[in-house]
Amino acid sequence: MGHRVNKGPLQGQAARNDSRADRLELPGVKVLPPFARKRLQSWVLDVLRRDGAAPDYDAPIGDPGLFGPDTVTWKIHADFPSMMTGGLASLMLQSLHPLALAGVWDYSDFRADMLGRLRNTIAFVSRTTYAPRAPAERAIEHIRAIHRPVKGVAADGRPYSAEDPHLLTWVHCAEAWSFLCGYRAYCYRHVPRVLQDRYLEEMAFIAGELGARAVPKSRTALQAFFRDVRPELVYDDRTHEVLEVLRSIRLPIPFPNFGRGLFFGAATALLPDWALDLMDRAPLERRRDRAAMGAMKLIAPSIRDALSVGGLAWRACARTGADYESLFRWPQRED
């Protein structure tokens, strides 16, 4: 058996050795010295910290989980800046569907704990990506159990159910699109088109296990799905309130207003123009979003390094004997 590290309060989070991060060949130029990256690491882990038991990411040795180190999903989900901004973007995008939003509105405590909802999203994606098979499958069944009682009547009088395959496909597509766009914006732009399609095909498995149907498995199919679903989307008072709660999300870090504005702007900049138009995002706001995107691109390499050694992707690689740095290597081919 391999050596197991002690877990901290974060979901299966292992102890870290930051000195090793200086020797990793990861994308981008680090703009922060090691002592600042260590502080940054502490702040980010505070943002992600969750209560409750976490799965063991270190054993059983050799267990690849639901995907494994040779998949595109392991590569895309290994980059924290991409996943954090992509997760925020997906919540914004999902809020545009009134039936998907109705379940959140009626059943969740999003006004008091929007950060918890974001944490839960990232924890689910992390478990289904990097945990061994058994806890990954339990995470899927846990979400299915949460969905079963979520049903009711939306504000426009239509019935809704969290088990509706169409709504599950919408939520999945919003997430997969946002994570992929986040990766290409903040980690590596030129992911070959064939591998982008492979990522969507791999992720469609999770959506299917949750009950989604006719899940897009390529960028072409995903764009077609968005085109078809756009007449169902609205930006109303409920959507506005959810987005305002997201904008004011409380982050347990120094200078929370700056950090919140940076991540929210960098996430909003990922959204497609049709979504921004529907949200009535003003030209000045869009320029601020692009400025936040530029700032995130600058700081992303330091965040990436701060959260590399000992992180969940790192530990999954150790469990399977994979090379962690290989997760950030792509064929030298432009899209």
ZADO-1210 file (C-alpha; in nm, 4 decimals, padded with zeros to 6 digits):
<atoms>
<atom x="00.0000" y="00.0000" z="00.0000" code="MET" pos="1"/>
<atom x="00.1123" y="00.3532" z="-00.0719" code="GLY" pos="2"/>
<atom x="00.1711" y="00.6152" z="00.1906" code="HIS" pos="3"/>
<atom x="-00.1490" y="00.7937" z="00.2942" code="ARG" pos="4"/>
<atom x="-00.1535" y="01.1585" z="00.3848" code="VAL" pos="5"/>
<atom x="-00.3672" y="01.3085" z="00.6577" code="ASN" pos="6"/>
<atom x="-00.6803" y="01.4875" z="00.5449" code="LYS" pos="7"/>
<atom x="-00.7714" y="01.8387" z="00.6448" code="GLY" pos="8"/>
<atom x="-01.1229" y="01.9830" z="00.6710" code="PRO" pos="9"/>
<atom x="-01.1583" y="02.0222" z="00.2939" code="LEU" pos="10"/>
<atom x="-01.3149" y="01.7393" z="00.0948" code="GLN" pos="11"/>
<atom x="-01.0443" y="01.4768" z="00.1211" code="GLY" pos="12"/>
<atom x="-00.7779" y="01.7461" z="00.1189" code="GLN" pos="13"/>
<atom x="-00.4255" y="01.6244" z="00.1791" code="ALA" pos="14"/>
<atom x="-00.1347" y="01.8021" z="00.3373" code="ALA" pos="15"/>
<atom x="00.0864" y="01.9920" z="00.0910" code="ARG" pos="16"/>
<atom x="00.4516" y="02.0571" z="00.0282" code="ASN" pos="17"/>
<atom x="00.4611" y="02.3938" z="-00.1463" code="ASP" pos="18"/>
<atom x="00.8322" y="02.3712" z="-00.2254" code="SER" pos="19"/>
<atom x="00.7521" y="02.1039" z="-00.4847" code="ARG" pos="20"/>
<atom x="00.5202" y="02.3433" z="-00.6714" code="ALA" pos="21"/>
<atom x="00.8244" y="02.5500" z="-00.7747" code="ASP" pos="22"/>
<atom x="00.9541" y="02.2537" z="-00.9755" code="ARG" pos="23"/>
<atom x="00.6303" y="02.1722" z="-01.1562" code="LEU" pos="24"/>
<atom x="00.6016" y="02.2564" z="-01.5231" code="GLU" pos="25"/>
<atom x="00.2479" y="02.3953" z="-01.5335" code="LEU" pos="26"/>
<atom x="00.0967" y="02.6481" z="-01.7763" code="PRO" pos="27"/>
<atom x="00.1607" y="03.0180" z="-01.7253" code="GLY" pos="28"/>
<atom x="00.4068" y="03.2430" z="-01.5489" code="VAL" pos="29"/>
<atom x="00.3860" y="03.2639" z="-01.1711" code="LYS" pos="30"/>
<atom x="00.3582" y="03.6239" z="-01.0546" code="VAL" pos="31"/>
<atom x="00.3550" y="03.5494" z="-00.6809" code="LEU" pos="32"/>
<atom x="00.6515" y="03.4373" z="-00.4661" code="PRO" pos="33"/>
<atom x="00.6217" y="03.1086" z="-00.2725" code="PRO" pos="34"/>
<atom x="00.5202" y="03.2721" z="00.0578" code="PHE" pos="35"/>
<atom x="00.2365" y="03.4593" z="-00.1151" code="ALA" pos="36"/>
<atom x="00.1200" y="03.1449" z="-00.2951" code="ARG" pos="37"/>
<atom x="00.1032" y="02.9688" z="00.0416" code="LYS" pos="38"/>
<atom x="-00.1210" y="03.2440" z="00.1765" code="ARG" pos="39"/>
<atom x="-00.3288" y="03.2287" z="-00.1404" code="LEU" pos="40"/>
<atom x="-00.3624" y="02.8529" z="-00.0940" code="GLN" pos="41"/>
<atom x="-00.4986" y="02.9039" z="00.2579" code="SER" pos="42"/>
<atom x="-00.7535" y="03.1601" z="00.1382" code="TRP" pos="43"/>
<atom x="-00.8807" y="02.9427" z="-00.1450" code="VAL" pos="44"/>
<atom x="-00.9113" y="02.6356" z="00.0770" code="LEU" pos="45"/>
<atom x="-01.1194" y="02.8418" z="00.3193" code="ASP" pos="46"/>
<atom x="-01.3546" y="02.9235" z="00.0312" code="VAL" pos="47"/>
<atom x="-01.3932" y="02.5539" z="-00.0561" code="LEU" pos="48"/>
<atom x="-01.4038" y="02.4133" z="00.2964" code="ARG" pos="49"/>
<atom x="-01.7056" y="02.1898" z="00.3662" code="ARG" pos="50"/>
<atom x="-01.8279" y="01.9998" z="00.6701" code="ASP" pos="51"/>
<atom x="-01.8961" y="01.6295" z="00.6663" code="GLY" pos="52"/>
<atom x="-01.7123" y="01.3129" z="00.5748" code="ALA" pos="53"/>
<atom x="-01.5039" y="01.3052" z="00.2576" code="ALA" pos="54"/>
<atom x="-01.4111" y="01.0079" z="00.0407" code="PRO" pos="55"/>
<atom x="-01.0615" y="00.8625" z="00.0469" code="ASP" pos="56"/>
<atom x="-00.8852" y="00.9790" z="-00.2689" code="TYR" pos="57"/>
<atom x="-00.5702" y="00.7777" z="-00.1869" code="ASP" pos="58"/>
<atom x="-00.7054" y="00.4221" z="-00.1964" code="ALA" pos="59"/>
<atom x="-00.7636" y="00.1672" z="-00.3290" code="PRO" pos="60"/>
<atom x="-00.4387" y="00.1873" z="-00.5199" code="ILE" pos="61"/>
<atom x="-00.4890" y="00.1584" z="-00.8940" code="GLY" pos="62"/>
<atom x="-00.8623" y="00.2430" z="-00.8876" code="ASP" pos="63"/>
<atom x="-00.9162" y="00.4896" z="-01.1795" code="PRO" pos="64"/>
<atom x="-01.2631" y="00.5939" z="-01.0677" code="GLY" pos="65"/>
<atom x="-01.5234" y="00.6699" z="-01.3332" code="LEU" pos="66"/>
<atom x="-01.2767" y="00.8260" z="-01.5786" code="PHE" pos="67"/>
<atom x="-00.9045" y="00.7725" z="-01.5216" code="GLY" pos="68"/>
<atom x="-00.5824" y="00.9582" z="-01.6027" code="PRO" pos="69"/>
<atom x="-00.6029" y="00.9068" z="-01.9796" code="ASP" pos="70"/>
<atom x="-00.9297" y="01.0979" z="-02.0119" code="THR" pos="71"/>
<atom x="-00.9776" y="01.4576" z="-02.1167" code="VAL" pos="72"/>
<atom x="-01.2022" y="01.5081" z="-01.8135" code="THR" pos="73"/>
<atom x="-00.9081" y="01.4576" z="-01.5767" code="TRP" pos="74"/>
<atom x="-00.7153" y="01.7241" z="-01.7677" code="LYS" pos="75"/>
<atom x="-00.9920" y="01.9847" z="-01.7843" code="ILE" pos="76"/>
<atom x="-01.0955" y="01.9459" z="-01.4209" code="HIS" pos="77"/>
<atom x="-00.7397" y="01.9598" z="-01.2861" code="ALA" pos="78"/>
<atom x="-00.7219" y="02.3385" z="-01.3173" code="ASP" pos="79"/>
<atom x="-00.8796" y="02.5162" z="-01.0208" code="PHE" pos="80"/>
<atom x="-00.9103" y="02.8707" z="-01.1678" code="PRO" pos="81"/>
<atom x="-01.1000" y="02.7252" z="-01.4627" code="SER" pos="82"/>
<atom x="-01.3285" y="02.5178" z="-01.2408" code="MET" pos="83"/>
<atom x="-01.4059" y="02.8021" z="-00.9989" code="MET" pos="84"/>
<atom x="-01.4922" y="03.0534" z="-01.2693" code="THR" pos="85"/>
<atom x="-01.6670" y="02.7857" z="-01.4746" code="GLY" pos="86"/>
<atom x="-01.8736" y="02.6822" z="-01.1733" code="GLY" pos="87"/>
<atom x="-01.9890" y="03.0402" z="-01.1185" code="LEU" pos="88"/>
<atom x="-02.0656" y="03.0836" z="-01.4879" code="ALA" pos="89"/>
<atom x="-02.2708" y="02.7637" z="-01.4920" code="SER" pos="90"/>
<atom x="-02.4846" y="02.8830" z="-01.1978" code="LEU" pos="91"/>
<atom x="-02.5518" y="03.2078" z="-01.3833" code="MET" pos="92"/>
<atom x="-02.6408" y="03.0267" z="-01.7027" code="LEU" pos="93"/>
<atom x="-02.8634" y="02.7726" z="-01.5272" code="GLN" pos="94"/>
<atom x="-03.0638" y="03.0533" z="-01.3636" code="SER" pos="95"/>
<atom x="-03.1965" y="03.1597" z="-01.7045" code="LEU" pos="96"/>
<atom x="-03.4256" y="02.8563" z="-01.7293" code="HIS" pos="97"/>
<atom x="-03.7399" y="02.9276" z="-01.5221" code="PRO" pos="98"/>
<atom x="-03.8183" y="02.5613" z="-01.4533" code="LEU" pos="99"/>
<atom x="-03.4623" y="02.4795" z="-01.3463" code="ALA" pos="100"/>
<atom x="-03.4612" y="02.7936" z="-01.1314" code="LEU" pos="101"/>
<atom x="-03.7958" y="02.7035" z="-00.9722" code="ALA" pos="102"/>
<atom x="-03.6455" y="02.4057" z="-00.7906" code="GLY" pos="103"/>
<atom x="-03.3628" y="02.6200" z="-00.6560" code="VAL" pos="104"/>
<atom x="-03.6094" y="02.8900" z="-00.5569" code="TRP" pos="105"/>
<atom x="-03.8492" y="02.6578" z="-00.3752" code="ASP" pos="106"/>
<atom x="-03.6150" y="02.4047" z="-00.2188" code="TYR" pos="107"/>
<atom x="-03.2719" y="02.5585" z="-00.1580" code="SER" pos="108"/>
<atom x="-03.1404" y="02.8123" z="00.0900" code="ASP" pos="109"/>
<atom x="-02.9498" y="02.9992" z="-00.1796" code="PHE" pos="110"/>
<atom x="-03.0075" y="03.3466" z="-00.0302" code="ARG" pos="111"/>
<atom x="-02.8319" y="03.2514" z="00.2937" code="ALA" pos="112"/>
<atom x="-02.5798" y="03.0032" z="00.1525" code="ASP" pos="113"/>
<atom x="-02.4983" y="03.0593" z="-00.2142" code="MET" pos="114"/>
<atom x="-02.1359" y="02.9793" z="-00.1328" code="LEU" pos="115"/>
<atom x="-02.2519" y="02.6409" z="-00.0058" code="GLY" pos="116"/>
<atom x="-02.4265" y="02.5739" z="-00.3366" code="ARG" pos="117"/>
<atom x="-02.1074" y="02.6545" z="-00.5260" code="LEU" pos="118"/>
<atom x="-01.9079" y="02.4333" z="-00.2887" code="ARG" pos="119"/>
<atom x="-02.1511" y="02.1478" z="-00.3432" code="ASN" pos="120"/>
<atom x="-02.1215" y="02.1800" z="-00.7212" code="THR" pos="121"/>
<atom x="-01.7418" y="02.1715" z="-00.7098" code="ILE" pos="122"/>
<atom x="-01.7421" y="01.8845" z="-00.4573" code="ALA" pos="123"/>
<atom x="-01.9723" y="01.6743" z="-00.6790" code="PHE" pos="124"/>
<atom x="-01.7600" y="01.7347" z="-00.9883" code="VAL" pos="125"/>
<atom x="-01.4421" y="01.6588" z="-00.7906" code="SER" pos="126"/>
<atom x="-01.5792" y="01.3321" z="-00.6510" code="ARG" pos="127"/>
<atom x="-01.7170" y="01.2025" z="-00.9789" code="THR" pos="128"/>
<atom x="-01.3924" y="01.2987" z="-01.1548" code="THR" pos="129"/>
<atom x="-01.1146" y="01.1968" z="-00.9150" code="TYR" pos="130"/>
<atom x="-01.2541" y="00.9779" z="-00.6374" code="ALA" pos="131"/>
<atom x="-01.2357" y="00.5969" z="-00.6630" code="PRO" pos="132"/>
<atom x="-01.5342" y="00.4304" z="-00.8295" code="ARG" pos="133"/>
<atom x="-01.7377" y="00.3425" z="-00.5182" code="ALA" pos="134"/>
<atom x="-01.7545" y="00.6930" z="-00.3637" code="PRO" pos="135"/>
<atom x="-01.8021" y="00.8454" z="-00.7103" code="ALA" pos="136"/>
<atom x="-02.1054" y="00.6233" z="-00.7678" code="GLU" pos="137"/>
<atom x="-02.2364" y="00.7107" z="-00.4207" code="ARG" pos="138"/>
<atom x="-02.2079" y="01.0813" z="-00.5071" code="ALA" pos="139"/>
<atom x="-02.4280" y="01.0262" z="-00.8130" code="ILE" pos="140"/>
<atom x="-02.6875" y="00.8338" z="-00.6152" code="GLU" pos="141"/>
<atom x="-02.6829" y="01.1065" z="-00.3483" code="HIS" pos="142"/>
<atom x="-02.7716" y="01.3700" z="-00.6079" code="ILE" pos="143"/>
<atom x="-03.0445" y="01.1478" z="-00.7525" code="ARG" pos="144"/>
<atom x="-03.1913" y="01.1129" z="-00.4019" code="ALA" pos="145"/>
<atom x="-03.1832" y="01.4909" z="-00.3547" code="ILE" pos="146"/>
<atom x="-03.3637" y="01.5399" z="-00.6866" code="HIS" pos="147"/>
<atom x="-03.6508" y="01.2963" z="-00.6205" code="ARG" pos="148"/>
<atom x="-03.8649" y="01.5168" z="-00.3936" code="PRO" pos="149"/>
<atom x="-03.7891" y="01.8416" z="-00.5803" code="VAL" pos="150"/>
<atom x="-04.1059" y="01.9119" z="-00.7747" code="LYS" pos="151"/>
<atom x="-04.3752" y="02.1752" z="-00.7786" code="GLY" pos="152"/>
<atom x="-04.5283" y="02.4546" z="-00.9811" code="VAL" pos="153"/>
<atom x="-04.3158" y="02.7337" z="-01.1266" code="ALA" pos="154"/>
<atom x="-04.4036" y="03.1025" z="-01.1116" code="ALA" pos="155"/>
<atom x="-04.5626" y="03.0825" z="-01.4579" code="ASP" pos="156"/>
<atom x="-04.7934" y="02.7993" z="-01.3514" code="GLY" pos="157"/>
<atom x="-04.6085" y="02.5133" z="-01.5193" code="ARG" pos="158"/>
<atom x="-04.5214" y="02.2002" z="-01.3230" code="PRO" pos="159"/>
<atom x="-04.1536" y="02.1185" z="-01.2778" code="TYR" pos="160"/>
<atom x="-03.9471" y="01.8286" z="-01.1496" code="SER" pos="161"/>
<atom x="-03.5751" y="01.8059" z="-01.0799" code="ALA" pos="162"/>
<atom x="-03.5916" y="01.4601" z="-01.2400" code="GLU" pos="163"/>
<atom x="-03.7128" y="01.6031" z="-01.5723" code="ASP" pos="164"/>
<atom x="-03.4592" y="01.4674" z="-01.8280" code="PRO" pos="165"/>
<atom x="-03.4723" y="01.7890" z="-02.0320" code="HIS" pos="166"/>
<atom x="-03.3928" y="02.0071" z="-01.7301" code="LEU" pos="167"/>
<atom x="-03.1132" y="01.7705" z="-01.6275" code="LEU" pos="168"/>
<atom x="-02.9681" y="01.8010" z="-01.9776" code="THR" pos="169"/>
<atom x="-02.9897" y="02.1809" z="-01.9554" code="TRP" pos="170"/>
<atom x="-02.8081" y="02.1905" z="-01.6208" code="VAL" pos="171"/>
<atom x="-02.5433" y="01.9506" z="-01.7481" code="HIS" pos="172"/>
<atom x="-02.4856" y="02.1464" z="-02.0691" code="CYS" pos="173"/>
<atom x="-02.4517" y="02.4719" z="-01.8775" code="ALA" pos="174"/>
<atom x="-02.1862" y="02.3128" z="-01.6557" code="GLU" pos="175"/>
<atom x="-01.9899" y="02.1315" z="-01.9270" code="ALA" pos="176"/>
<atom x="-01.9870" y="02.4390" z="-02.1513" code="TRP" pos="177"/>
<atom x="-01.8753" y="02.6644" z="-01.8660" code="SER" pos="178"/>
<atom x="-01.5965" y="02.4339" z="-01.7476" code="PHE" pos="179"/>
<atom x="-01.4631" y="02.3942" z="-02.1002" code="LEU" pos="180"/>
<atom x="-01.4777" y="02.7684" z="-02.1681" code="CYS" pos="181"/>
<atom x="-01.3122" y="02.8388" z="-01.8329" code="GLY" pos="182"/>
<atom x="-01.0266" y="02.6027" z="-01.9139" code="TYR" pos="183"/>
<atom x="-00.9682" y="02.7539" z="-02.2560" code="ARG" pos="184"/>
<atom x="-00.9773" y="03.1052" z="-02.1108" code="ALA" pos="185"/>
<atom x="-00.7625" y="03.0574" z="-01.8012" code="TYR" pos="186"/>
<atom x="-00.5404" y="02.7546" z="-01.8629" code="CYS" pos="187"/>
<atom x="-00.4845" y="02.6506" z="-02.2238" code="TYR" pos="188"/>
<atom x="-00.6586" y="02.8081" z="-02.5211" code="ARG" pos="189"/>
<atom x="-00.5720" y="02.5649" z="-02.7982" code="HIS" pos="190"/>
<atom x="-00.7357" y="02.2432" z="-02.6815" code="VAL" pos="191"/>
<atom x="-00.7816" y="02.0485" z="-03.0081" code="PRO" pos="192"/>
<atom x="-01.1419" y="02.0424" z="-03.1241" code="ARG" pos="193"/>
<atom x="-01.1483" y="01.6618" z="-03.1284" code="VAL" pos="194"/>
<atom x="-01.0465" y="01.6568" z="-02.7610" code="LEU" pos="195"/>
<atom x="-01.3071" y="01.9177" z="-02.6714" code="GLN" pos="196"/>
<atom x="-01.5635" y="01.6842" z="-02.8251" code="ASP" pos="197"/>
<atom x="-01.4157" y="01.3927" z="-02.6346" code="ARG" pos="198"/>
<atom x="-01.4547" y="01.5867" z="-02.3093" code="TYR" pos="199"/>
<atom x="-01.8226" y="01.6463" z="-02.3829" code="LEU" pos="200"/>
<atom x="-01.8676" y="01.2801" z="-02.4718" code="GLU" pos="201"/>
<atom x="-01.7032" y="01.1697" z="-02.1469" code="GLU" pos="202"/>
<atom x="-01.9071" y="01.4093" z="-01.9362" code="MET" pos="203"/>
<atom x="-02.2299" y="01.2931" z="-02.1009" code="ALA" pos="204"/>
<atom x="-02.1881" y="00.9705" z="-01.9013" code="PHE" pos="205"/>
<atom x="-02.2395" y="01.1560" z="-01.5710" code="ILE" pos="206"/>
<atom x="-02.5412" y="01.3388" z="-01.7102" code="ALA" pos="207"/>
<atom x="-02.6927" y="01.0100" z="-01.8235" code="GLY" pos="208"/>
<atom x="-02.6384" y="00.8538" z="-01.4815" code="GLU" pos="209"/>
<atom x="-02.8283" y="01.1463" z="-01.3282" code="LEU" pos="210"/>
<atom x="-03.1210" y="01.0947" z="-01.5672" code="GLY" pos="211"/>
<atom x="-03.0484" y="01.3341" z="-01.8541" code="ALA" pos="212"/>
<atom x="-03.1360" y="01.2209" z="-02.2058" code="ARG" pos="213"/>
<atom x="-03.0196" y="01.3116" z="-02.5577" code="ALA" pos="214"/>
<atom x="-02.7094" y="01.4711" z="-02.4054" code="VAL" pos="215"/>
<atom x="-02.4891" y="01.6587" z="-02.6578" code="PRO" pos="216"/>
<atom x="-02.1555" y="01.4848" z="-02.7113" code="LYS" pos="217"/>
<atom x="-01.9780" y="01.7405" z="-02.9305" code="SER" pos="218"/>
<atom x="-01.9429" y="02.1167" z="-02.9536" code="ARG" pos="219"/>
<atom x="-02.1616" y="02.1180" z="-03.2636" code="THR" pos="220"/>
<atom x="-02.4371" y="01.9273" z="-03.0830" code="ALA" pos="221"/>
<atom x="-02.3981" y="02.1483" z="-02.7755" code="LEU" pos="222"/>
<atom x="-02.4369" y="02.4658" z="-02.9803" code="GLN" pos="223"/>
<atom x="-02.7456" y="02.3166" z="-03.1447" code="ALA" pos="224"/>
<atom x="-02.8917" y="02.2333" z="-02.8023" code="PHE" pos="225"/>
<atom x="-02.8384" y="02.5896" z="-02.6817" code="PHE" pos="226"/>
<atom x="-02.9956" y="02.7250" z="-03.0000" code="ARG" pos="227"/>
<atom x="-03.3008" y="02.5037" z="-02.9510" code="ASP" pos="228"/>
<atom x="-03.3415" y="02.5808" z="-02.5801" code="VAL" pos="229"/>
<atom x="-03.3012" y="02.9597" z="-02.6039" code="ARG" pos="230"/>
<atom x="-03.6769" y="03.0257" z="-02.6533" code="PRO" pos="231"/>
<atom x="-03.7324" y="02.8631" z="-02.3115" code="GLU" pos="232"/>
<atom x="-03.4963" y="03.1022" z="-02.1299" code="LEU" pos="233"/>
<atom x="-03.5989" y="03.4223" z="-01.9532" code="VAL" pos="234"/>
<atom x="-03.4403" y="03.6924" z="-01.7424" code="TYR" pos="235"/>
<atom x="-03.7015" y="03.7873" z="-01.4843" code="ASP" pos="236"/>
<atom x="-03.7151" y="03.9116" z="-01.1269" code="ASP" pos="237"/>
<atom x="-03.6199" y="03.5707" z="-00.9896" code="ARG" pos="238"/>
<atom x="-03.3187" y="03.5441" z="-01.2167" code="THR" pos="239"/>
<atom x="-03.2148" y="03.8967" z="-01.1231" code="HIS" pos="240"/>
<atom x="-03.2346" y="03.8154" z="-00.7517" code="GLU" pos="241"/>
<atom x="-03.0277" y="03.4979" z="-00.7909" code="VAL" pos="242"/>
<atom x="-02.7603" y="03.6865" z="-00.9843" code="LEU" pos="243"/>
<atom x="-02.7565" y="03.9595" z="-00.7198" code="GLU" pos="244"/>
<atom x="-02.7032" y="03.6955" z="-00.4507" code="VAL" pos="245"/>
<atom x="-02.4179" y="03.5537" z="-00.6582" code="LEU" pos="246"/>
<atom x="-02.2635" y="03.9000" z="-00.6968" code="ARG" pos="247"/>
<atom x="-02.2755" y="03.9533" z="-00.3210" code="SER" pos="248"/>
<atom x="-02.1567" y="03.6050" z="-00.2235" code="ILE" pos="249"/>
<atom x="-01.9590" y="03.6149" z="00.1024" code="ARG" pos="250"/>
<atom x="-01.6059" y="03.4851" z="00.0640" code="LEU" pos="251"/>
<atom x="-01.4003" y="03.4053" z="00.3791" code="PRO" pos="252"/>
<atom x="-01.0888" y="03.5826" z="00.2487" code="ILE" pos="253"/>
<atom x="-00.9150" y="03.9169" z="00.3031" code="PRO" pos="254"/>
<atom x="-01.0461" y="04.1912" z="00.0728" code="PHE" pos="255"/>
<atom x="-01.3618" y="03.9912" z="-00.0035" code="PRO" pos="256"/>
<atom x="-01.5141" y="04.2589" z="-00.2259" code="ASN" pos="257"/>
<atom x="-01.2100" y="04.2530" z="-00.4551" code="PHE" pos="258"/>
<atom x="-01.1962" y="03.8735" z="-00.4667" code="GLY" pos="259"/>
<atom x="-01.5699" y="03.8466" z="-00.5272" code="ARG" pos="260"/>
<atom x="-01.5572" y="04.1054" z="-00.8062" code="GLY" pos="261"/>
<atom x="-01.2593" y="03.9353" z="-00.9672" code="LEU" pos="262"/>
<atom x="-01.4129" y="03.5868" z="-00.9761" code="PHE" pos="263"/>
<atom x="-01.7616" y="03.7064" z="-01.0647" code="PHE" pos="264"/>
<atom x="-01.6362" y="03.9258" z="-01.3488" code="GLY" pos="265"/>
<atom x="-01.4015" y="03.6551" z="-01.4786" code="ALA" pos="266"/>
<atom x="-01.6923" y="03.4083" z="-01.4711" code="ALA" pos="267"/>
<atom x="-01.9389" y="03.6444" z="-01.6390" code="THR" pos="268"/>
<atom x="-01.6882" y="03.7030" z="-01.9195" code="ALA" pos="269"/>
<atom x="-01.7174" y="03.3323" z="-02.0070" code="LEU" pos="270"/>
<atom x="-02.0889" y="03.3549" z="-02.0869" code="LEU" pos="271"/>
<atom x="-02.1999" y="03.3529" z="-02.4512" code="PRO" pos="272"/>
<atom x="-02.3180" y="03.6822" z="-02.6001" code="ASP" pos="273"/>
<atom x="-02.6776" y="03.5596" z="-02.6261" code="TRP" pos="274"/>
<atom x="-02.6843" y="03.4990" z="-02.2505" code="ALA" pos="275"/>
<atom x="-02.5328" y="03.8401" z="-02.1748" code="LEU" pos="276"/>
<atom x="-02.7883" y="04.0014" z="-02.4068" code="ASP" pos="277"/>
<atom x="-03.0702" y="03.8217" z="-02.2257" code="LEU" pos="278"/>
<atom x="-02.9290" y="03.9443" z="-01.8927" code="MET" pos="279"/>
<atom x="-02.9151" y="04.3038" z="-02.0259" code="ASP" pos="280"/>
<atom x="-02.5465" y="04.3176" z="-01.9406" code="ARG" pos="281"/>
<atom x="-02.4507" y="04.6773" z="-02.0255" code="ALA" pos="282"/>
<atom x="-02.1437" y="04.7620" z="-02.2401" code="PRO" pos="283"/>
<atom x="-01.9612" y="04.9132" z="-01.9405" code="LEU" pos="284"/>
<atom x="-02.0277" y="04.6007" z="-01.7342" code="GLU" pos="285"/>
<atom x="-01.8965" y="04.3829" z="-02.0156" code="ARG" pos="286"/>
<atom x="-01.5773" y="04.5887" z="-02.0323" code="ARG" pos="287"/>
<atom x="-01.5334" y="04.5378" z="-01.6588" code="ARG" pos="288"/>
<atom x="-01.5887" y="04.1658" z="-01.7060" code="ASP" pos="289"/>
<atom x="-01.3177" y="04.1553" z="-01.9714" code="ARG" pos="290"/>
<atom x="-01.0842" y="04.3464" z="-01.7386" code="ALA" pos="291"/>
<atom x="-01.1528" y="04.0867" z="-01.4670" code="ALA" pos="292"/>
<atom x="-01.0799" y="03.8143" z="-01.7215" code="MET" pos="293"/>
<atom x="-00.7437" y="03.9776" z="-01.7933" code="GLY" pos="294"/>
<atom x="-00.6640" y="03.9942" z="-01.4220" code="ALA" pos="295"/>
<atom x="-00.7645" y="03.6307" z="-01.3732" code="MET" pos="296"/>
<atom x="-00.5383" y="03.5228" z="-01.6592" code="LYS" pos="297"/>
<atom x="-00.2532" y="03.6999" z="-01.4791" code="LEU" pos="298"/>
<atom x="-00.3142" y="03.5428" z="-01.1390" code="ILE" pos="299"/>
<atom x="-00.4345" y="03.1986" z="-01.2560" code="ALA" pos="300"/>
<atom x="-00.0850" y="03.0387" z="-01.2817" code="PRO" pos="301"/>
<atom x="-00.0137" y="03.1267" z="-00.9193" code="SER" pos="302"/>
<atom x="-00.3487" y="02.9858" z="-00.8055" code="ILE" pos="303"/>
<atom x="-00.2830" y="02.6741" z="-01.0155" code="ARG" pos="304"/>
<atom x="00.0551" y="02.6169" z="-00.8497" code="ASP" pos="305"/>
<atom x="-00.0716" y="02.6933" z="-00.5010" code="ALA" pos="306"/>
<atom x="-00.3387" y="02.4238" z="-00.5313" code="LEU" pos="307"/>
<atom x="-00.1401" y="02.1587" z="-00.7164" code="SER" pos="308"/>
<atom x="00.0711" y="01.9479" z="-00.4787" code="VAL" pos="309"/>
<atom x="-00.1554" y="01.7440" z="-00.2527" code="GLY" pos="310"/>
<atom x="-00.4752" y="01.8456" z="-00.4294" code="GLY" pos="311"/>
<atom x="-00.7415" y="01.6015" z="-00.5427" code="LEU" pos="312"/>
<atom x="-00.6092" y="01.5619" z="-00.8980" code="ALA" pos="313"/>
<atom x="-00.2592" y="01.5183" z="-00.7566" code="TRP" pos="314"/>
<atom x="-00.3762" y="01.2473" z="-00.5177" code="ARG" pos="315"/>
<atom x="-00.5758" y="01.0700" z="-00.7876" code="ALA" pos="316"/>
<atom x="-00.2607" y="01.0604" z="-00.9993" code="CYS" pos="317"/>
<atom x="-00.0651" y="00.9171" z="-00.7048" code="ALA" pos="318"/>
<atom x="-00.3354" y="00.6542" z="-00.6534" code="ARG" pos="319"/>
<atom x="-00.3233" y="00.5445" z="-01.0182" code="THR" pos="320"/>
<atom x="00.0511" y="00.5906" z="-01.0794" code="GLY" pos="321"/>
<atom x="-00.0078" y="00.8714" z="-01.3313" code="ALA" pos="322"/>
<atom x="00.2139" y="01.1732" z="-01.3984" code="ASP" pos="323"/>
<atom x="00.0393" y="01.4836" z="-01.2599" code="TYR" pos="324"/>
<atom x="00.2163" y="01.7218" z="-01.4969" code="GLU" pos="325"/>
<atom x="00.0860" y="01.5225" z="-01.7942" code="SER" pos="326"/>
<atom x="-00.2624" y="01.6496" z="-01.7113" code="LEU" pos="327"/>
<atom x="-00.1487" y="01.9901" z="-01.8371" code="PHE" pos="328"/>
<atom x="00.0179" y="01.8724" z="-02.1585" code="ARG" pos="329"/>
<atom x="-00.1730" y="01.8893" z="-02.4872" code="TRP" pos="330"/>
<atom x="-00.0874" y="01.8014" z="-02.8483" code="PRO" pos="331"/>
<atom x="00.0813" y="02.0941" z="-03.0212" code="GLN" pos="332"/>
<atom x="-00.2132" y="02.1616" z="-03.2426" code="ARG" pos="333"/>
<atom x="-00.4304" y="02.4680" z="-03.2565" code="GLU" pos="334"/>
<atom x="-00.8079" y="02.4641" z="-03.2711" code="ASP" pos="335"/>
</atoms>
